[in-house]
Amino acid sequence: MRSAASAILALAATAQAAYTGFNYGSTFTDGTAKAQSDFETEFKTAKGLEGTNGAFTSARLYTMIQGGTTNDPISAIPAAMNTGTSLLLGLWCSGGDAAFANELAALKSAITKYGSSFASLVAGISVGSEDLYRMTPTSIENGGYGGAQPDTIAGYISQVRKAISGTALANAKIGHVDTWTAWTNSSNQAVIDACDWVGVDEYPYWEKQHTNDITQAKSLFDNAVSATAAAVGNREVWITEAGWAVSGETVGQAVAGLDNAKTFWDQVGCPMFGVKNVWWYTLQDASPTTPNPSFGVIGSTMTTTPLYDLSCANVTTSSSSSSNSTSSSSGSGSGTSSSGSGSSSGSGSSSSSGSKSGSNSTVTTSSPTSTSTHLTSGGAATAAQGIGAALLAVFAAMFAL
């Protein structure tokens, strides 16, 4: 019984340690760079979202560089320090070696400037975002640009490890974010080998090569994550982007709308919040203009009142895990648009759009210095709910013995 109790405490500690947050671009939709005050407002709003019990306390970034500068550290860092927000740092890797050198310079400057107060908030470091996908024929056909080869990404990860060695960030976990089809492609093994963790971006909304109406969304999502886990061995799998469009175009059978976004939130998000590391897409992507499609859980006005109910209190395990789909993980694809800083100056955000693994859905691709649409919604469930579910599972296993 003592060992069982120890296992329960360990599981509870693991659940409590999970990060829950949103993705945050470096610019607004008109290309204007966000200032520290903008990030602080966003982070405070995320924490105060109605129905979430303050669960959304983490932020995923796409670049280390402050908009409008060559390699100054992004102002989201002091904003996070002032608001107690944890950070999944990001270095943009689709701009070439010179651009990455600026990302690395910004990272080093941030460590020197902010030290341990900054390091204590770092959940991990993502070296790149969907760069492997951008190299695929599907991405290029749908207007994607940039990208980086596996050996290049692995080399960049090595540079980051060297840069943080002996610093306050020496123990930070380093990974790469990409689509599940990139992770299951054996030609990308060098990147997997270089990572402590891998991030997967998964949007059933874009998978029009399959039956992708909202009733099939959970199974498509679960299949993609399972395929990723099987491909990367003992690496941790973090959910770095997921969401359903609240407005915009219909993609295959996937209909944008608040009801479907809420269903996706309930069935996919709620079981993970507080249990897995999750950065939802997105808090807000409609300021000052609204993209097509839009994924924000709030609209163009910064408010703690979401567009749909973000509470998970009435979500049951059975309803959130049920699915009628029989599609296999080897056959489903995913398509996303990725936002982050893609310019050599780090001042903008870049969009890689279209679908992965054969889908023909497209999103307008922006230039490296313009704002891009990112497909992530934000949501919340309390960490206590995740812990409770995990503990119930342990108790069930104990009494089954």
C-alpha positions in Angstrom: 0.0 0.0 0.0 2.9 2.3 0.7 4.2 1.9 -2.9 0.7 2.5 -4.2 0.5 5.7 -2.2 3.9 6.8 -3.5 2.7 6.2 -7.1 -0.4 8.3 -6.5 1.6 11.2 -5.1 4.0 10.9 -8.0 1.2 10.9 -10.5 -0.4 13.9 -8.8 2.8 15.8 -8.9 3.2 15.0 -12.6 -0.3 16.2 -13.3 0.2 19.5 -11.4 3.4 20.1 -13.4 1.6 20.1 -16.7 1.6 23.4 -18.6 -1.6 24.9 -19.9 -1.7 28.0 -22.1 -2.1 29.6 -25.5 0.1 30.4 -28.5 1.1 34.1 -28.9 2.4 35.7 -32.1 4.8 38.6 -32.0 2.6 40.9 -34.0 -1.1 41.9 -34.4 -2.9 41.0 -37.6 -1.9 44.3 -39.2 1.7 43.6 -38.7 2.2 46.0 -35.8 4.7 44.6 -33.3 3.4 43.9 -29.8 4.9 45.8 -26.9 5.4 44.6 -23.4 2.1 46.2 -22.3 0.3 44.2 -25.0 1.7 40.9 -23.9 0.9 41.7 -20.2 -2.7 42.5 -21.2 -2.9 39.2 -23.1 -1.4 37.1 -20.3 -3.6 38.7 -17.6 -6.7 38.1 -19.8 -5.8 34.5 -20.4 -5.5 33.9 -16.6 -8.8 35.7 -16.0 -10.9 33.9 -18.6 -14.3 33.0 -17.3 -14.9 29.3 -16.7 -11.2 28.4 -16.6 -10.4 28.8 -12.9 -7.1 30.6 -13.9 -5.7 27.6 -15.5 -4.2 29.3 -18.6 -0.9 30.5 -17.2 1.6 29.6 -19.9 2.5 31.2 -23.2 4.1 29.6 -26.3 6.2 32.0 -28.4 7.5 31.6 -32.0 10.5 33.9 -31.8 13.0 35.3 -29.4 13.2 38.6 -31.2 11.2 41.8 -30.4 9.4 43.1 -33.5 11.1 46.0 -35.2 14.6 45.0 -33.9 17.4 42.9 -35.3 18.0 40.7 -32.2 16.6 42.4 -29.1 14.9 39.9 -26.8 11.1 39.8 -27.2 9.2 42.0 -24.7 6.9 39.0 -23.9 9.7 37.9 -21.4 9.4 40.9 -19.0 5.6 40.7 -19.5 5.7 37.0 -18.4 7.9 37.9 -15.4 5.5 40.6 -14.3 2.5 38.3 -14.6 3.9 35.0 -13.4 3.4 33.4 -16.8 5.5 30.4 -17.8 7.1 30.4 -21.3 7.6 27.9 -24.0 10.3 29.8 -25.9 10.6 29.7 -29.6 13.4 30.3 -32.1 12.3 30.8 -35.7 14.2 28.5 -38.0 12.8 29.0 -41.5 14.7 32.2 -42.3 18.1 30.7 -42.9 21.4 30.8 -40.9 21.7 34.5 -40.6 18.2 34.9 -39.2 18.7 32.0 -36.8 21.9 33.7 -35.6 19.8 36.7 -34.6 17.4 34.4 -32.7 20.3 32.8 -30.9 21.7 36.3 -30.0 18.3 37.3 -28.6 18.2 34.2 -26.5 21.7 34.8 -25.1 20.8 38.5 -24.4 17.7 37.4 -22.5 19.6 35.1 -20.3 22.2 37.8 -19.5 19.6 40.5 -18.9 17.0 38.5 -16.9 18.9 35.7 -15.4 17.3 33.2 -13.0 14.0 35.1 -12.7 13.5 34.5 -16.4 14.9 31.0 -16.4 12.5 29.9 -13.6 9.5 30.6 -15.9 10.8 28.6 -18.9 8.8 25.5 -19.6 11.1 24.6 -22.5 12.7 25.8 -25.7 11.3 25.1 -29.1 13.9 25.2 -31.9 11.6 25.8 -34.9 8.0 25.5 -35.7 6.7 23.3 -38.6 10.0 23.8 -40.6 10.1 20.2 -41.7 6.5 20.4 -43.0 7.4 23.5 -45.0 9.9 21.5 -46.9 7.3 19.1 -48.2 5.8 19.2 -51.7 2.3 19.7 -50.1 3.4 22.8 -48.4 5.2 24.3 -51.4 2.2 23.5 -53.6 -0.1 25.3 -51.2 2.0 28.5 -51.1 4.3 27.6 -48.2 7.8 29.0 -48.0 10.9 28.7 -45.9 11.4 25.5 -44.0 14.6 23.8 -43.0 16.2 20.4 -43.6 16.4 17.8 -40.8 20.2 18.2 -40.4 19.8 22.0 -40.3 17.2 21.8 -37.4 19.4 19.2 -35.6 22.4 21.6 -36.0 20.3 24.5 -34.6 19.3 22.5 -31.6 23.0 21.7 -31.0 23.8 25.5 -31.2 21.1 26.2 -28.6 22.4 23.5 -26.2 25.9 25.1 -26.5 24.4 28.6 -25.9 22.6 27.7 -22.7 25.3 25.5 -21.3 26.5 26.9 -18.0 23.8 29.5 -17.8 20.6 29.8 -15.8 18.8 28.0 -18.6 21.3 25.1 -18.7 18.6 22.5 -17.6 15.9 23.7 -20.0 14.4 21.0 -22.1 14.8 21.5 -25.9 12.5 20.3 -28.6 11.1 21.0 -32.0 7.5 21.6 -33.1 6.0 20.1 -36.3 3.1 18.2 -37.8 2.6 14.6 -36.9 3.3 13.6 -40.5 6.8 15.1 -40.1 7.4 13.1 -37.0 6.3 9.8 -38.7 8.6 10.5 -41.6 11.8 8.4 -41.0 13.9 10.9 -43.0 13.5 13.3 -40.1 15.0 11.0 -37.5 17.9 13.3 -36.9 15.6 15.9 -35.4 13.9 13.4 -33.1 17.3 12.2 -31.9 18.3 15.8 -31.1 15.2 16.5 -29.0 14.3 16.1 -25.4 10.6 16.5 -26.3 8.6 16.9 -29.5 5.7 19.2 -30.1 2.8 18.2 -32.3 0.5 20.7 -34.1 -2.8 18.9 -35.0 -6.0 20.4 -36.6 -8.7 17.9 -37.7 -10.4 21.0 -39.1 -7.9 21.0 -42.0 -8.1 17.3 -42.8 -10.5 17.4 -45.7 -8.9 14.3 -47.2 -10.8 12.4 -44.5 -14.3 12.7 -43.2 -13.5 15.6 -40.9 -16.8 16.8 -39.5 -16.8 17.6 -35.8 -18.0 14.1 -34.9 -14.8 12.7 -36.2 -12.5 15.4 -34.9 -11.4 13.6 -31.7 -10.5 10.4 -33.3 -8.5 12.2 -36.0 -6.7 14.1 -33.3 -6.0 11.1 -31.1 -4.8 9.1 -34.1 -2.3 11.8 -35.0 -1.0 12.1 -31.4 -0.7 8.3 -31.1 1.2 8.1 -34.4 3.6 10.8 -33.2 4.2 9.0 -29.9 4.9 5.7 -31.6 7.4 7.4 -34.0 9.4 9.3 -31.4 10.1 6.6 -28.9 10.8 7.8 -25.4 10.6 11.5 -26.2 7.9 13.4 -24.4 5.0 14.5 -26.7 3.7 18.0 -26.0 0.6 19.4 -27.7 1.8 22.7 -29.0 -1.2 23.7 -31.2 -4.8 22.5 -31.4 -8.1 24.2 -32.0 -11.2 24.6 -34.1 -12.2 27.6 -36.1 -14.9 29.8 -34.6 -15.6 31.5 -37.9 -14.6 31.2 -41.6 -14.5 28.8 -44.4 -15.7 25.2 -44.4 -12.9 22.7 -45.1 -14.1 19.4 -46.3 -16.9 18.5 -43.8 -15.4 20.7 -41.1 -17.7 23.6 -40.4 -16.4 26.7 -38.5 -18.5 28.0 -35.7 -18.9 28.5 -31.9 -20.8 25.2 -31.3 -18.2 23.1 -33.1 -15.4 25.0 -31.4 -17.0 24.3 -28.0 -17.4 20.6 -28.9 -13.7 20.3 -29.9 -12.8 22.1 -26.7 -14.9 19.7 -24.6 -13.8 16.5 -26.3 -10.2 17.2 -27.1 -9.1 20.0 -24.8 -10.8 19.2 -21.5 -9.3 15.7 -21.0 -5.8 17.1 -21.6 -5.8 20.4 -19.6 -3.8 20.0 -16.4 -2.7 16.5 -17.5 -0.6 17.1 -20.6 1.5 20.0 -21.6 -0.9 21.9 -23.9 -0.8 25.3 -25.7 -4.1 25.9 -27.4 -4.6 28.0 -30.5 -5.5 30.7 -29.6 -6.5 33.4 -27.2 -7.1 36.1 -29.8 -6.3 36.2 -33.5 -8.8 38.9 -34.6 -7.1 42.2 -33.6 -7.5 44.5 -35.3 -8.7 42.5 -38.3 -10.4 39.0 -38.3 -8.7 36.3 -40.4 -10.6 33.6 -42.4 -10.7 31.3 -40.6 -10.4 32.6 -37.0 -9.6 30.5 -34.0 -9.6 32.9 -31.1 -11.6 32.1 -28.0 -12.2 35.8 -27.7 -13.0 38.2 -30.5 -11.5 41.5 -31.6 -12.0 43.0 -28.1 -9.7 42.1 -25.3 -12.0 40.6 -22.7 -12.2 37.8 -20.1 -15.6 36.8 -21.5 -15.0 34.1 -24.1 -17.0 33.5 -27.2 -18.1 30.1 -25.9 -18.2 28.3 -22.6 -14.6 27.3 -21.6 -15.6 25.4 -18.5 -15.0 21.7 -18.3 -17.0 21.0 -15.2 -19.8 19.2 -17.1 -17.6 17.2 -19.4 -17.6 13.5 -18.6 -14.8 11.0 -19.4 -17.1 8.9 -21.5 -18.3 11.8 -23.7 -14.9 13.2 -24.1 -13.3 10.0 -25.2 -16.1 8.6 -27.4 -15.6 8.5 -31.2 -17.2 6.8 -34.1 -14.3 7.2 -36.5 -12.4 4.2 -37.7 -9.7 6.0 -39.6 -6.2 4.8 -38.9 -3.4 7.0 -37.6 -1.3 6.1 -40.6 -3.9 7.6 -42.9 -4.9 10.9 -41.4 -3.3 14.1 -42.2 -3.2 17.5 -40.7 -3.1 21.0 -42.0 -2.2 24.1 -40.1 -1.1 27.7 -40.5 1.8 28.7 -38.4 2.5 32.1 -37.1 5.7 33.4 -35.6 8.6 35.6 -36.5 10.0 34.6 -39.8 11.8 37.7 -40.9 15.5 38.1 -40.6 14.9 41.0 -38.3 12.5 39.0 -36.2 9.9 41.6 -36.5 7.2 39.8 -38.2 5.3 36.6 -38.3 5.2 34.0 -41.0 2.5 31.7 -42.2 2.9 28.3 -43.6 -0.5 27.3 -44.7 -2.3 24.5 -46.3 -2.8 21.0 -45.2 -0.3 18.3 -44.4 -0.2 14.9 -45.9 -2.1 15.5 -49.0 -4.8 17.9 -48.0 -5.5 20.7 -50.4 -6.9 23.3 -48.0 -5.1 26.6 -48.1 -4.7 29.7 -46.1 -3.2 32.9 -47.5 0.6 32.9 -46.9 2.0 36.1 -45.6 5.5 37.6 -46.2 8.0 37.1 -43.4 7.5 40.6 -42.1 3.7 40.5 -42.0 1.3 39.0 -39.5 0.1 35.5 -40.1 -2.9 33.6 -39.0 -2.3 30.9 -36.5 -4.6 28.2 -35.8 -4.8 27.8 -32.0 -7.6 28.3 -29.6 -7.4 28.6 -25.9 -9.3 27.0 -23.2 -9.2 25.9 -19.7 -9.9 23.3 -17.2 -8.6 23.2 -13.8 -5.4 21.2 -13.0 -7.4 19.7 -10.2 -9.8 18.1 -12.7 -6.9 16.5 -14.5 -5.3 15.3 -11.3 -8.6 13.9 -10.1 -9.0 11.9 -13.3 -5.5 10.6 -13.1 -5.9 9.6 -9.5 -9.1 7.8 -10.3 -7.3 5.8 -12.9 -4.6 4.8 -10.4 -7.2 3.7 -7.8 -9.0 1.7 -10.5 -5.8 -0.1 -11.4 -5.0 -0.7 -7.7 -8.3 -2.3 -7.0 -8.2 -4.4 -10.2 -5.0 -6.1 -8.9 
